[in-house]
C-alpha cells in the first residue's frame, strides 16, 4: 500500500513538472465530459423524467394517430428531446409537421406544467 502511494505521488509530481500533451488533452476531455454530465444532471429548467410526458398523455392517446404516438414516444425518449421540442415548437410560432394542431397544443401544455419559471 505504501509503495502504491509513493508511485501515485511520483507520477503526479512527474506530470506536474514535465507535462505531456496527450495526458493534458486526455485530462481536459475528461474534465469537459464530467462538467457536461454534471450540467445535464443538475439542469433545472425542465424538471421531469422524459417518460412522464408520455404517461400524462396516455389517456388522450386514442385521439392521436399512430404516427403521432410514435413521434410522441421519440420526443419523450430523453430530456434533451423534450427540451428541444419545447423550445423549438412550443415557445415559437413554428409548427410540428407530425402533430395535429390540437394534439401539439396538448403536448406543449403537458410539457409546460413541468417547466420552472425563470
C-alpha positions, -999 to 999 in steps of 0.1 A, spaced: 0 0 0 28 23 9 46 16 -24 14 23 -43 10 57 -26 47 65 -34 41 56 -71 10 78 -73 28 108 -58 58 102 -80 36 101 -111 17 132 -100 50 151 -95 64 140 -128 32 151 -147 32 184 -128 68 193 -137 70 176 -171 36 180 -187 27 157 -215 4 170 -243 -15 137 -247 -21 134 -209 -32 171 -207 -56 166 -236 -70 134 -220 -74 153 -187 -92 182 -204 -115 159 -223 -125 140 -192 -130 173 -173 -153 186 -201 -173 153 -201 -176 155 -163 -188 191 -164 -213 183 -193 -227 153 -174 -230 174 -142 -247 202 -160 -272 177 -176 -278 162 -142 -283 195 -124 -304 211 -151 -335 226 -136 -351 244 -165 -372 213 -173 -379 192 -141 -392 159 -152 -384 124 -163 -388 124 -200 -413 95 -200 -436 115 -177 -449 134 -207 -460 102 -224 -475 88 -192 -495 120 -187 -509 119 -222 -517 82 -221 -554 88 -216 -555 111 -247 -536 88 -270 -568 74 -286 -572 108 -302 -536 106 -316 -528 89 -349 -502 61 -349 -477 84 -364 -483 110 -337 -479 84 -310 -446 72 -324 -435 109 -327 -445 114 -291 -425 84 -280 -394 97 -298 -399 131 -282 -403 117 -247 -374 93 -251 -349 118 -235 -348 151 -216 -329 167 -244 -356 157 -270 -383 172 -247 -363 204 -242 -356 207 -279 -392 202 -288 -404 226 -262 -380 254 -271 -383 250 -309 -420 242 -313 -439 252 -281 -421 285 -274 -422 297 -311 -447 300 -338 -432 271 -356 -454 241 -362 -445 204 -359 -454 187 -392 -464 154 -375 -488 166 -348 -523 179 -355 -526 214 -340 -548 203 -310 -525 174 -302 -495 196 -305 -511 221 -280 -518 192 -256 -482 180 -257 -469 216 -253 -493 222 -223 -482 190 -207 -445 199 -210 -453 234 -198 -466 221 -165 -431 209 -157 -411 239 -168 -399 260 -139 -404 298 -140 -373 318 -148 
